[in-house]
Amino acid sequence: MTGEECEELELKALFAIQLCLAPHVLREVLDKTIAVDLWVRLEELYMTKSLSNKICLKEILYTFRMTEGTPV
């Protein structure tokens, strides 16, 4: 794989990750120019095991509801 192909693949990875982000999250990581830096920043923001993240996840879990008539 040539250097040019590697750069193109890197940009594609960066853009693919950016396309999957919500606008408020994208604002937090828009200054990142390579996929690895962007991924590390996302981990710093959302993979921490802080109390607030745990509470938020529990709230999502406890308020989850299935639609009526959906088979299990």
PQR file with spaces between the fields and no chain letter, atoms N, CA, C, O and H, PARSE charges and radii, in Angstrom:
ATOM       1  N    MET     1       0.859   -1.171    0.000 -0.4000 1.5000
ATOM       2  CA   MET     1       0.000    0.000    0.000 -0.0000 2.0000
ATOM       3  C    MET     1       0.907    1.235    0.000  0.5500 1.7000
ATOM       4  O    MET     1       1.821    1.348    0.816 -0.5500 1.4000
ATOM       5  N    THR     2       0.644    2.131   -0.903 -0.4000 1.5000
ATOM       6  CA   THR     2       1.467    3.335   -1.003 -0.0000 2.0000
ATOM       7  C    THR     2       1.051    4.361    0.036  0.5500 1.7000
ATOM       8  O    THR     2       0.003    4.240    0.671 -0.5500 1.4000
ATOM       9  H    THR     2      -0.099    2.039   -1.567  0.4000 1.0000
ATOM      10  N    GLY     3       1.892    5.370    0.195 -0.4000 1.5000
ATOM      11  CA   GLY     3       1.594    6.428    1.156 -0.0000 2.0000
ATOM      12  C    GLY     3       0.317    7.177    0.816  0.5500 1.7000
ATOM      13  O    GLY     3      -0.449    7.562    1.699 -0.5500 1.4000
ATOM      14  H    GLY     3       2.743    5.468   -0.321  0.4000 1.0000
ATOM      15  N    GLU     4       0.103    7.377   -0.470 -0.4000 1.5000
ATOM      16  CA   GLU     4      -1.108    8.086   -0.906 -0.0000 2.0000
ATOM      17  C    GLU     4      -2.358    7.273   -0.595  0.5500 1.7000
ATOM      18  O    GLU     4      -3.378    7.833   -0.193 -0.5500 1.4000
ATOM      19  H    GLU     4       0.726    7.064   -1.188  0.4000 1.0000
ATOM      20  N    GLU     5      -2.287    5.959   -0.778 -0.4000 1.5000
ATOM      21  CA   GLU     5      -3.426    5.101   -0.464 -0.0000 2.0000
ATOM      22  C    GLU     5      -3.696    5.090    1.034  0.5500 1.7000
ATOM      23  O    GLU     5      -4.852    5.066    1.458 -0.5500 1.4000
ATOM      24  H    GLU     5      -1.459    5.504   -1.105  0.4000 1.0000
ATOM      25  N    CYS     6      -2.632    5.109    1.839 -0.4000 1.5000
ATOM      26  CA   CYS     6      -2.795    5.143    3.293 -0.0000 2.0000
ATOM      27  C    CYS     6      -3.469    6.434    3.742  0.5500 1.7000
ATOM      28  O    CYS     6      -4.347    6.418    4.604 -0.5500 1.4000
ATOM      29  H    CYS     6      -1.693    5.128    1.494  0.4000 1.0000
ATOM      30  N    GLU     7      -3.051    7.549    3.153 -0.4000 1.5000
ATOM      31  CA   GLU     7      -3.665    8.839    3.498 -0.0000 2.0000
ATOM      32  C    GLU     7      -5.135    8.866    3.119  0.5500 1.7000
ATOM      33  O    GLU     7      -5.965    9.380    3.868 -0.5500 1.4000
ATOM      34  H    GLU     7      -2.337    7.562    2.452  0.4000 1.0000
ATOM      35  N    GLU     8      -5.457    8.311    1.952 -0.4000 1.5000
ATOM      36  CA   GLU     8      -6.846    8.270    1.505 -0.0000 2.0000
ATOM      37  C    GLU     8      -7.686    7.399    2.438  0.5500 1.7000
ATOM      38  O    GLU     8      -8.813    7.757    2.779 -0.5500 1.4000
ATOM      39  H    GLU     8      -4.783    7.893    1.344  0.4000 1.0000
ATOM      40  N    LEU     9      -7.138    6.262    2.847 -0.4000 1.5000
ATOM      41  CA   LEU     9      -7.842    5.375    3.773 -0.0000 2.0000
ATOM      42  C    LEU     9      -8.043    6.047    5.128  0.5500 1.7000
ATOM      43  O    LEU     9      -9.099    5.901    5.742 -0.5500 1.4000
ATOM      44  H    LEU     9      -6.222    5.971    2.570  0.4000 1.0000
ATOM      45  N    GLU    10      -7.041    6.776    5.594 -0.4000 1.5000
ATOM      46  CA   GLU    10      -7.129    7.511    6.857 -0.0000 2.0000
ATOM      47  C    GLU    10      -8.246    8.552    6.800  0.5500 1.7000
ATOM      48  O    GLU    10      -9.033    8.674    7.739 -0.5500 1.4000
ATOM      49  H    GLU    10      -6.182    6.894    5.095  0.4000 1.0000
ATOM      50  N    LEU    11      -8.315    9.304    5.696 -0.4000 1.5000
ATOM      51  CA   LEU    11      -9.370   10.309    5.548 -0.0000 2.0000
ATOM      52  C    LEU    11     -10.751    9.674    5.491  0.5500 1.7000
ATOM      53  O    LEU    11     -11.706   10.198    6.065 -0.5500 1.4000
ATOM      54  H    LEU    11      -7.676    9.205    4.933  0.4000 1.0000
ATOM      55  N    LYS    12     -10.856    8.552    4.803 -0.4000 1.5000
ATOM      56  CA   LYS    12     -12.145    7.864    4.737 -0.0000 2.0000
ATOM      57  C    LYS    12     -12.596    7.415    6.120  0.5500 1.7000
ATOM      58  O    LYS    12     -13.775    7.524    6.459 -0.5500 1.4000
ATOM      59  H    LYS    12     -10.080    8.126    4.337  0.4000 1.0000
ATOM      60  N    ALA    13     -11.656    6.907    6.920 -0.4000 1.5000
ATOM      61  CA   ALA    13     -11.990    6.483    8.278 -0.0000 2.0000
ATOM      62  C    ALA    13     -12.435    7.673    9.119  0.5500 1.7000
ATOM      63  O    ALA    13     -13.417    7.588    9.856 -0.5500 1.4000
ATOM      64  H    ALA    13     -10.699    6.818    6.644  0.4000 1.0000
ATOM      65  N    LEU    14     -11.713    8.777    9.005 -0.4000 1.5000
ATOM      66  CA   LEU    14     -12.060    9.993    9.745 -0.0000 2.0000
ATOM      67  C    LEU    14     -13.457   10.478    9.377  0.5500 1.7000
ATOM      68  O    LEU    14     -14.270   10.778   10.252 -0.5500 1.4000
ATOM      69  H    LEU    14     -10.916    8.846    8.406  0.4000 1.0000
ATOM      70  N    PHE    15     -13.728   10.553    8.085 -0.4000 1.5000
ATOM      71  CA   PHE    15     -15.031   11.046    7.632 -0.0000 2.0000
ATOM      72  C    PHE    15     -16.157   10.089    7.996  0.5500 1.7000
ATOM      73  O    PHE    15     -17.266   10.529    8.297 -0.5500 1.4000
ATOM      74  H    PHE    15     -13.068   10.309    7.375  0.4000 1.0000
ATOM      75  N    ALA    16     -15.889    8.780    7.973 -0.4000 1.5000
ATOM      76  CA   ALA    16     -16.922    7.807    8.346 -0.0000 2.0000
ATOM      77  C    ALA    16     -17.312    7.968    9.810  0.5500 1.7000
ATOM      78  O    ALA    16     -18.492    7.914   10.155 -0.5500 1.4000
ATOM      79  H    ALA    16     -14.988    8.422    7.729  0.4000 1.0000
ATOM      80  N    ILE    17     -16.321    8.165   10.663 -0.4000 1.5000
ATOM      81  CA   ILE    17     -16.618    8.368   12.079 -0.0000 2.0000
ATOM      82  C    ILE    17     -17.382    9.670   12.279  0.5500 1.7000
ATOM      83  O    ILE    17     -18.354    9.708   13.034 -0.5500 1.4000
ATOM      84  H    ILE    17     -15.362    8.209   10.383  0.4000 1.0000
ATOM      85  N    GLN    18     -16.952   10.737   11.611 -0.4000 1.5000
ATOM      86  CA   GLN    18     -17.608   12.040   11.748 -0.0000 2.0000
ATOM      87  C    GLN    18     -19.058   11.992   11.291  0.5500 1.7000
ATOM      88  O    GLN    18     -19.917   12.646   11.883 -0.5500 1.4000
ATOM      89  H    GLN    18     -16.162   10.706   10.999  0.4000 1.0000
ATOM      90  N    LEU    19     -19.338   11.223   10.242 -0.4000 1.5000
ATOM      91  CA   LEU    19     -20.713   11.134    9.739 -0.0000 2.0000
ATOM      92  C    LEU    19     -21.658   10.460   10.732  0.5500 1.7000
ATOM      93  O    LEU    19     -22.867   10.686   10.691 -0.5500 1.4000
ATOM      94  H    LEU    19     -18.641   10.692    9.761  0.4000 1.0000
ATOM      95  N    CYS    20     -21.115    9.640   11.617 -0.4000 1.5000
ATOM      96  CA   CYS    20     -21.945    8.919   12.583 -0.0000 2.0000
ATOM      97  C    CYS    20     -22.204    9.703   13.857  0.5500 1.7000
ATOM      98  O    CYS    20     -22.958    9.247   14.717 -0.5500 1.4000
ATOM      99  H    CYS    20     -20.133    9.456   11.650  0.4000 1.0000
ATOM     100  N    LEU    21     -21.602   10.858   13.994 -0.4000 1.5000
ATOM     101  CA   LEU    21     -21.712   11.613   15.235 -0.0000 2.0000
ATOM     102  C    LEU    21     -22.867   12.607   15.185  0.5500 1.7000
ATOM     103  O    LEU    21     -23.179   13.165   14.132 -0.5500 1.4000
ATOM     104  H    LEU    21     -20.989   11.229   13.296  0.4000 1.0000
ATOM     105  N    ALA    22     -23.485   12.817   16.318 -0.4000 1.5000
ATOM     106  CA   ALA    22     -24.514   13.842   16.454 -0.0000 2.0000
ATOM     107  C    ALA    22     -23.849   15.215   16.400  0.5500 1.7000
ATOM     108  O    ALA    22     -22.667   15.335   16.721 -0.5500 1.4000
ATOM     109  H    ALA    22     -23.232   12.364   17.173  0.4000 1.0000
ATOM     110  N    PRO    23     -24.585   16.251   16.001 -0.5600 1.5000
ATOM     111  CA   PRO    23     -23.977   17.582   15.865  0.2800 2.0000
ATOM     112  C    PRO    23     -23.306   18.100   17.130  0.5500 1.7000
ATOM     113  O    PRO    23     -22.244   18.717   17.047 -0.5500 1.4000
ATOM     114  N    HIS    24     -23.894   17.868   18.290 -0.4000 1.5000
ATOM     115  CA   HIS    24     -23.281   18.381   19.519 -0.0000 2.0000
ATOM     116  C    HIS    24     -21.994   17.629   19.864  0.5500 1.7000
ATOM     117  O    HIS    24     -21.105   18.197   20.497 -0.5500 1.4000
ATOM     118  H    HIS    24     -24.757   17.368   18.357  0.4000 1.0000
ATOM     119  N    VAL    25     -21.883   16.386   19.466 -0.4000 1.5000
ATOM     120  CA   VAL    25     -20.658   15.621   19.686 -0.0000 2.0000
ATOM     121  C    VAL    25     -19.609   16.027   18.661  0.5500 1.7000
ATOM     122  O    VAL    25     -18.425   16.138   18.981 -0.5500 1.4000
ATOM     123  H    VAL    25     -22.606   15.924   18.952  0.4000 1.0000
ATOM     124  N    LEU    26     -20.045   16.246   17.442 -0.4000 1.5000
ATOM     125  CA   LEU    26     -19.124   16.637   16.367 -0.0000 2.0000
ATOM     126  C    LEU    26     -18.409   17.935   16.698  0.5500 1.7000
ATOM     127  O    LEU    26     -17.234   18.100   16.370 -0.5500 1.4000
ATOM     128  H    LEU    26     -21.006   16.156   17.182  0.4000 1.0000
ATOM     129  N    ARG    27     -19.112   18.858   17.345 -0.4000 1.5000
ATOM     130  CA   ARG    27     -18.476   20.127   17.736 -0.0000 2.0000
ATOM     131  C    ARG    27     -17.313   19.911   18.689  0.5500 1.7000
ATOM     132  O    ARG    27     -16.355   20.684   18.692 -0.5500 1.4000
ATOM     133  H    ARG    27     -20.066   18.724   17.611  0.4000 1.0000
ATOM     134  N    GLU    28     -17.393   18.857   19.502 -0.4000 1.5000
ATOM     135  CA   GLU    28     -16.337   18.567   20.469 -0.0000 2.0000
ATOM     136  C    GLU    28     -15.065   18.028   19.813  0.5500 1.7000
ATOM     137  O    GLU    28     -13.975   18.181   20.364 -0.5500 1.4000
ATOM     138  H    GLU    28     -18.170   18.228   19.500  0.4000 1.0000
ATOM     139  N    VAL    29     -15.193   17.401   18.645 -0.4000 1.5000
ATOM     140  CA   VAL    29     -14.053   16.713   18.039 -0.0000 2.0000
ATOM     141  C    VAL    29     -13.709   17.213   16.639  0.5500 1.7000
ATOM     142  O    VAL    29     -12.916   16.582   15.940 -0.5500 1.4000
ATOM     143  H    VAL    29     -16.079   17.277   18.197  0.4000 1.0000
ATOM     144  N    LEU    30     -14.279   18.308   16.230 -0.4000 1.5000
ATOM     145  CA   LEU    30     -14.091   18.797   14.870 -0.0000 2.0000
ATOM     146  C    LEU    30     -12.657   19.227   14.574  0.5500 1.7000
ATOM     147  O    LEU    30     -12.257   19.262   13.411 -0.5500 1.4000
ATOM     148  H    LEU    30     -14.923   18.820   16.797  0.4000 1.0000
ATOM     149  N    ASP    31     -11.886   19.551   15.591 -0.4000 1.5000
ATOM     150  CA   ASP    31     -10.510   19.989   15.368 -0.0000 2.0000
ATOM     151  C    ASP    31      -9.553   18.832   15.116  0.5500 1.7000
ATOM     152  O    ASP    31      -8.400   19.070   14.756 -0.5500 1.4000
ATOM     153  H    ASP    31     -12.211   19.522   16.536  0.4000 1.0000
ATOM     154  N    LYS    32      -9.987   17.595   15.293 -0.4000 1.5000
ATOM     155  CA   LYS    32      -9.128   16.425   15.091 -0.0000 2.0000
ATOM     156  C    LYS    32      -8.987   16.141   13.596  0.5500 1.7000
ATOM     157  O    LYS    32      -9.968   16.182   12.854 -0.5500 1.4000
ATOM     158  H    LYS    32     -10.924   17.401   15.586  0.4000 1.0000
ATOM     159  N    THR    33      -7.757   15.851   13.162 -0.4000 1.5000
ATOM     160  CA   THR    33      -7.492   15.673   11.728 -0.0000 2.0000
ATOM     161  C    THR    33      -7.164   14.242   11.353  0.5500 1.7000
ATOM     162  O    THR    33      -7.108   13.919   10.167 -0.5500 1.4000
ATOM     163  H    THR    33      -6.960   15.817   13.765  0.4000 1.0000
ATOM     164  N    ILE    34      -6.946   13.371   12.335 -0.4000 1.5000
ATOM     165  CA   ILE    34      -6.738   11.957   12.033 -0.0000 2.0000
ATOM     166  C    ILE    34      -7.681   11.123   12.890  0.5500 1.7000
ATOM     167  O    ILE    34      -8.081   11.527   13.982 -0.5500 1.4000
ATOM     168  H    ILE    34      -6.992   13.634   13.299  0.4000 1.0000
ATOM     169  N    ALA    35      -8.022    9.951   12.369 -0.4000 1.5000
ATOM     170  CA   ALA    35      -9.039    9.116   13.005 -0.0000 2.0000
ATOM     171  C    ALA    35      -8.626    8.672   14.405  0.5500 1.7000
ATOM     172  O    ALA    35      -9.472    8.582   15.294 -0.5500 1.4000
ATOM     173  H    ALA    35      -7.697    9.622   11.483  0.4000 1.0000
ATOM     174  N    VAL    36      -7.361    8.396   14.613 -0.4000 1.5000
ATOM     175  CA   VAL    36      -6.910    7.933   15.928 -0.0000 2.0000
ATOM     176  C    VAL    36      -7.119    9.016   16.979  0.5500 1.7000
ATOM     177  O    VAL    36      -7.599    8.724   18.075 -0.5500 1.4000
ATOM     178  H    VAL    36      -6.673    8.469   13.891  0.4000 1.0000
ATOM     179  N    ASP    37      -6.767   10.261   16.664 -0.4000 1.5000
ATOM     180  CA   ASP    37      -6.972   11.358   17.607 -0.0000 2.0000
ATOM     181  C    ASP    37      -8.455   11.561   17.916  0.5500 1.7000
ATOM     182  O    ASP    37      -8.841   11.792   19.062 -0.5500 1.4000
ATOM     183  H    ASP    37      -6.378   10.498   15.774  0.4000 1.0000
ATOM     184  N    LEU    38      -9.272   11.469   16.872 -0.4000 1.5000
ATOM     185  CA   LEU    38     -10.712   11.626   17.061 -0.0000 2.0000
ATOM     186  C    LEU    38     -11.250   10.522   17.970  0.5500 1.7000
ATOM     187  O    LEU    38     -12.052   10.791   18.865 -0.5500 1.4000
ATOM     188  H    LEU    38      -8.958   11.281   15.941  0.4000 1.0000
ATOM     189  N    TRP    39     -10.816    9.294   17.745 -0.4000 1.5000
ATOM     190  CA   TRP    39     -11.294    8.161   18.538 -0.0000 2.0000
ATOM     191  C    TRP    39     -10.852    8.298   19.994  0.5500 1.7000
ATOM     192  O    TRP    39     -11.631    8.022   20.907 -0.5500 1.4000
ATOM     193  H    TRP    39     -10.165    9.076   17.018  0.4000 1.0000
ATOM     194  N    VAL    40      -9.622    8.716   20.214 -0.4000 1.5000
ATOM     195  CA   VAL    40      -9.126    8.897   21.583 -0.0000 2.0000
ATOM     196  C    VAL    40      -9.935    9.965   22.298  0.5500 1.7000
ATOM     197  O    VAL    40     -10.281    9.799   23.468 -0.5500 1.4000
ATOM     198  H    VAL    40      -8.989    8.940   19.473  0.4000 1.0000
ATOM     199  N    ARG    41     -10.241   11.058   21.612 -0.4000 1.5000
ATOM     200  CA   ARG    41     -11.039   12.132   22.223 -0.0000 2.0000
ATOM     201  C    ARG    41     -12.447   11.646   22.577  0.5500 1.7000
ATOM     202  O    ARG    41     -12.976   11.984   23.636 -0.5500 1.4000
ATOM     203  H    ARG    41      -9.960   11.193   20.662  0.4000 1.0000
ATOM     204  N    LEU    42     -13.048   10.855   21.691 -0.4000 1.5000
ATOM     205  CA   LEU    42     -14.371   10.299   21.985 -0.0000 2.0000
ATOM     206  C    LEU    42     -14.320    9.385   23.206  0.5500 1.7000
ATOM     207  O    LEU    42     -15.232    9.397   24.032 -0.5500 1.4000
ATOM     208  H    LEU    42     -12.618   10.580   20.831  0.4000 1.0000
ATOM     209  N    GLU    43     -13.256    8.595   23.320 -0.4000 1.5000
ATOM     210  CA   GLU    43     -13.105    7.744   24.500 -0.0000 2.0000
ATOM     211  C    GLU    43     -12.964    8.579   25.764  0.5500 1.7000
ATOM     212  O    GLU    43     -13.532    8.238   26.802 -0.5500 1.4000
ATOM     213  H    GLU    43     -12.515    8.585   22.649  0.4000 1.0000
ATOM     214  N    GLU    44     -12.213    9.668   25.683 -0.4000 1.5000
ATOM     215  CA   GLU    44     -12.052   10.541   26.848 -0.0000 2.0000
ATOM     216  C    GLU    44     -13.388   11.138   27.271  0.5500 1.7000
ATOM     217  O    GLU    44     -13.669   11.272   28.462 -0.5500 1.4000
ATOM     218  H    GLU    44     -11.752    9.946   24.839  0.4000 1.0000
ATOM     219  N    LEU    45     -14.210   11.494   26.287 -0.4000 1.5000
ATOM     220  CA   LEU    45     -15.482   12.132   26.589 -0.0000 2.0000
ATOM     221  C    LEU    45     -16.531   11.154   27.120  0.5500 1.7000
ATOM     222  O    LEU    45     -17.280   11.485   28.039 -0.5500 1.4000
ATOM     223  H    LEU    45     -13.982   11.385   25.320  0.4000 1.0000
ATOM     224  N    TYR    46     -16.584    9.958   26.546 -0.4000 1.5000
ATOM     225  CA   TYR    46     -17.743    9.113   26.802 -0.0000 2.0000
ATOM     226  C    TYR    46     -17.438    7.752   27.418  0.5500 1.7000
ATOM     227  O    TYR    46     -18.376    7.037   27.770 -0.5500 1.4000
ATOM     228  H    TYR    46     -15.976    9.690   25.799  0.4000 1.0000
ATOM     229  N    MET    47     -16.200    7.368   27.563 -0.4000 1.5000
ATOM     230  CA   MET    47     -15.894    6.061   28.133 -0.0000 2.0000
ATOM     231  C    MET    47     -15.383    6.152   29.564  0.5500 1.7000
ATOM     232  O    MET    47     -14.951    5.151   30.136 -0.5500 1.4000
ATOM     233  H    MET    47     -15.438    7.949   27.277  0.4000 1.0000
ATOM     234  N    THR    48     -15.429    7.324   30.133 -0.4000 1.5000
ATOM     235  CA   THR    48     -14.984    7.443   31.513 -0.0000 2.0000
ATOM     236  C    THR    48     -15.990    6.764   32.437  0.5500 1.7000
ATOM     237  O    THR    48     -17.183    6.706   32.139 -0.5500 1.4000
ATOM     238  H    THR    48     -15.780    8.137   29.669  0.4000 1.0000
ATOM     239  N    LYS    49     -15.509    6.266   33.531 -0.4000 1.5000
ATOM     240  CA   LYS    49     -16.380    5.573   34.475 -0.0000 2.0000
ATOM     241  C    LYS    49     -16.759    6.502   35.617  0.5500 1.7000
ATOM     242  O    LYS    49     -16.645    6.145   36.790 -0.5500 1.4000
ATOM     243  H    LYS    49     -14.540    6.313   33.773  0.4000 1.0000
ATOM     244  N    SER    50     -17.203    7.677   35.266 -0.4000 1.5000
ATOM     245  CA   SER    50     -17.584    8.638   36.285 -0.0000 2.0000
ATOM     246  C    SER    50     -18.996    8.345   36.786  0.5500 1.7000
ATOM     247  O    SER    50     -19.762    7.619   36.153 -0.5500 1.4000
ATOM     248  H    SER    50     -17.295    7.967   34.313  0.4000 1.0000
ATOM     249  N    LEU    51     -19.308    8.911   37.903 -0.4000 1.5000
ATOM     250  CA   LEU    51     -20.620    8.708   38.505 -0.0000 2.0000
ATOM     251  C    LEU    51     -21.729    9.238   37.605  0.5500 1.7000
ATOM     252  O    LEU    51     -22.780    8.609   37.485 -0.5500 1.4000
ATOM     253  H    LEU    51     -18.686    9.501   38.417  0.4000 1.0000
ATOM     254  N    SER    52     -21.508   10.382   36.976 -0.4000 1.5000
ATOM     255  CA   SER    52     -22.549   10.957   36.118 -0.0000 2.0000
ATOM     256  C    SER    52     -22.838   10.063   34.915  0.5500 1.7000
ATOM     257  O    SER    52     -23.996    9.934   34.520 -0.5500 1.4000
ATOM     258  H    SER    52     -20.654   10.894   37.074  0.4000 1.0000
ATOM     259  N    ASN    53     -21.814    9.441   34.321 -0.4000 1.5000
ATOM     260  CA   ASN    53     -22.042    8.524   33.204 -0.0000 2.0000
ATOM     261  C    ASN    53     -22.808    7.292   33.657  0.5500 1.7000
ATOM     262  O    ASN    53     -23.699    6.826   32.947 -0.5500 1.4000
ATOM     263  H    ASN    53     -20.873    9.546   34.642  0.4000 1.0000
ATOM     264  N    LYS    54     -22.477    6.757   34.830 -0.4000 1.5000
ATOM     265  CA   LYS    54     -23.178    5.585   35.343 -0.0000 2.0000
ATOM     266  C    LYS    54     -24.646    5.899   35.612  0.5500 1.7000
ATOM     267  O    LYS    54     -25.521    5.087   35.311 -0.5500 1.4000
ATOM     268  H    LYS    54     -21.753    7.136   35.407  0.4000 1.0000
ATOM     269  N    ILE    55     -24.913    7.055   36.168 -0.4000 1.5000
ATOM     270  CA   ILE    55     -26.295    7.449   36.448 -0.0000 2.0000
ATOM     271  C    ILE    55     -27.073    7.615   35.153  0.5500 1.7000
ATOM     272  O    ILE    55     -28.230    7.203   35.061 -0.5500 1.4000
ATOM     273  H    ILE    55     -24.202    7.715   36.412  0.4000 1.0000
ATOM     274  N    CYS    56     -26.445    8.212   34.160 -0.4000 1.5000
ATOM     275  CA   CYS    56     -27.100    8.409   32.865 -0.0000 2.0000
ATOM     276  C    CYS    56     -27.431    7.061   32.225  0.5500 1.7000
ATOM     277  O    CYS    56     -28.535    6.879   31.712 -0.5500 1.4000
ATOM     278  H    CYS    56     -25.506    8.546   34.235  0.4000 1.0000
ATOM     279  N    LEU    57     -26.501    6.128   32.249 -0.4000 1.5000
ATOM     280  CA   LEU    57     -26.753    4.801   31.683 -0.0000 2.0000
ATOM     281  C    LEU    57     -27.857    4.065   32.425  0.5500 1.7000
ATOM     282  O    LEU    57     -28.684    3.403   31.798 -0.5500 1.4000
ATOM     283  H    LEU    57     -25.605    6.276   32.666  0.4000 1.0000
ATOM     284  N    LYS    58     -27.884    4.169   33.746 -0.4000 1.5000
ATOM     285  CA   LYS    58     -28.950    3.529   34.520 -0.0000 2.0000
ATOM     286  C    LYS    58     -30.301    4.140   34.197  0.5500 1.7000
ATOM     287  O    LYS    58     -31.301    3.427   34.112 -0.5500 1.4000
ATOM     288  H    LYS    58     -27.212    4.707   34.256  0.4000 1.0000
ATOM     289  N    GLU    59     -30.341    5.448   34.015 -0.4000 1.5000
ATOM     290  CA   GLU    59     -31.590    6.112   33.668 -0.0000 2.0000
ATOM     291  C    GLU    59     -32.111    5.611   32.326  0.5500 1.7000
ATOM     292  O    GLU    59     -33.306    5.355   32.178 -0.5500 1.4000
ATOM     293  H    GLU    59     -29.529    6.027   34.084  0.4000 1.0000
ATOM     294  N    ILE    60     -31.220    5.470   31.349 -0.4000 1.5000
ATOM     295  CA   ILE    60     -31.619    4.952   30.042 -0.0000 2.0000
ATOM     296  C    ILE    60     -32.141    3.523   30.181  0.5500 1.7000
ATOM     297  O    ILE    60     -33.157    3.172   29.581 -0.5500 1.4000
ATOM     298  H    ILE    60     -30.249    5.678   31.470  0.4000 1.0000
ATOM     299  N    LEU    61     -31.458    2.711   30.960 -0.4000 1.5000
ATOM     300  CA   LEU    61     -31.867    1.318   31.149 -0.0000 2.0000
ATOM     301  C    LEU    61     -33.234    1.226   31.826  0.5500 1.7000
ATOM     302  O    LEU    61     -34.097    0.474   31.373 -0.5500 1.4000
ATOM     303  H    LEU    61     -30.632    2.997   31.447  0.4000 1.0000
ATOM     304  N    TYR    62     -33.436    1.975   32.895 -0.4000 1.5000
ATOM     305  CA   TYR    62     -34.672    1.863   33.663 -0.0000 2.0000
ATOM     306  C    TYR    62     -35.874    2.486   32.965  0.5500 1.7000
ATOM     307  O    TYR    62     -37.011    2.152   33.297 -0.5500 1.4000
ATOM     308  H    TYR    62     -32.735    2.586   33.263  0.4000 1.0000
ATOM     309  N    THR    63     -35.656    3.369   32.023 -0.4000 1.5000
ATOM     310  CA   THR    63     -36.778    3.982   31.312 -0.0000 2.0000
ATOM     311  C    THR    63     -37.020    3.355   29.945  0.5500 1.7000
ATOM     312  O    THR    63     -37.882    3.811   29.193 -0.5500 1.4000
ATOM     313  H    THR    63     -34.732    3.641   31.753  0.4000 1.0000
ATOM     314  N    PHE    64     -36.264    2.313   29.622 -0.4000 1.5000
ATOM     315  CA   PHE    64     -36.444    1.635   28.340 -0.0000 2.0000
ATOM     316  C    PHE    64     -37.772    0.908   28.317  0.5500 1.7000
ATOM     317  O    PHE    64     -38.102    0.183   29.255 -0.5500 1.4000
ATOM     318  H    PHE    64     -35.564    1.942   30.232  0.4000 1.0000
ATOM     319  N    ARG    65     -38.525    1.093   27.268 -0.4000 1.5000
ATOM     320  CA   ARG    65     -39.835    0.440   27.121 -0.0000 2.0000
ATOM     321  C    ARG    65     -39.934   -0.175   25.727  0.5500 1.7000
ATOM     322  O    ARG    65     -39.515    0.421   24.734 -0.5500 1.4000
ATOM     323  H    ARG    65     -38.257    1.682   26.506  0.4000 1.0000
ATOM     324  N    MET    66     -40.497   -1.377   25.678 -0.4000 1.5000
ATOM     325  CA   MET    66     -40.787   -2.016   24.391 -0.0000 2.0000
ATOM     326  C    MET    66     -42.161   -1.583   23.921  0.5500 1.7000
ATOM     327  O    MET    66     -43.049   -1.306   24.728 -0.5500 1.4000
ATOM     328  H    MET    66     -40.837   -1.861   26.485  0.4000 1.0000
ATOM     329  N    THR    67     -42.326   -1.527   22.631 -0.4000 1.5000
ATOM     330  CA   THR    67     -43.647   -1.192   22.100 -0.0000 2.0000
ATOM     331  C    THR    67     -44.591   -2.369   22.307  0.5500 1.7000
ATOM     332  O    THR    67     -44.185   -3.531   22.265 -0.5500 1.4000
ATOM     333  H    THR    67     -41.605   -1.752   21.975  0.4000 1.0000
ATOM     334  N    GLU    68     -45.846   -2.044   22.530 -0.4000 1.5000
ATOM     335  CA   GLU    68     -46.868   -3.038   22.804 -0.0000 2.0000
ATOM     336  C    GLU    68     -47.001   -4.011   21.623  0.5500 1.7000
ATOM     337  O    GLU    68     -47.062   -3.586   20.469 -0.5500 1.4000
ATOM     338  H    GLU    68     -46.175   -1.100   22.564  0.4000 1.0000
ATOM     339  N    GLY    69     -47.045   -5.291   21.912 -0.4000 1.5000
ATOM     340  CA   GLY    69     -47.258   -6.296   20.881 -0.0000 2.0000
ATOM     341  C    GLY    69     -45.976   -6.792   20.224  0.5500 1.7000
ATOM     342  O    GLY    69     -46.041   -7.625   19.320 -0.5500 1.4000
ATOM     343  H    GLY    69     -46.996   -5.636   22.849  0.4000 1.0000
ATOM     344  N    THR    70     -44.819   -6.307   20.648 -0.4000 1.5000
ATOM     345  CA   THR    70     -43.555   -6.778   20.077 -0.0000 2.0000
ATOM     346  C    THR    70     -43.190   -8.111   20.703  0.5500 1.7000
ATOM     347  O    THR    70     -43.110   -8.218   21.927 -0.5500 1.4000
ATOM     348  H    THR    70     -44.766   -5.630   21.382  0.4000 1.0000
ATOM     349  N    PRO    71     -42.966   -9.143   19.870 -0.5600 1.5000
ATOM     350  CA   PRO    71     -42.578  -10.447   20.443  0.2800 2.0000
ATOM     351  C    PRO    71     -41.164  -10.400   21.017  0.5500 1.7000
ATOM     352  O    PRO    71     -40.290   -9.691   20.518 -0.5500 1.4000
ATOM     353  N    VAL    72     -40.972  -11.165   22.064 -0.4000 1.5000
ATOM     354  CA   VAL    72     -39.662  -11.180   22.713 -0.0000 2.0000
ATOM     355  C    VAL    72     -38.802  -12.217   22.105  0.5500 1.7000
ATOM     356  O    VAL    72     -37.654  -12.386   22.516 -0.5500 1.4000
ATOM     357  H    VAL    72     -41.681  -11.742   22.470  0.4000 1.0000
